[in-house]
């Protein structure tokens, strides 16, 4: 019986590794400058933004620290100042919303209570 197609299981680990390396090399060579930039943007964005847990967050922090070098502290301070007011406003709005919801709930409870003398 003749095999229809070759699969990865037909290759040794070393052969599969070389095939993958060849694919990566050829894939990158065939990409345009625009495609390369979009691909790198996607990878870096995923690497930095989609961190899970403290270890990955630390890796992202170290990556940013290396990139910005001596300017990292300045960039951090700028971000803190720029977004402090926005966070304060959001916290205020959330607190106000929670307070309004509590008052509405309390008011509804008060309305639902009936005085035994009211008929």
Beta strands, then each sheet from edge to edge (+ up, - down):
end
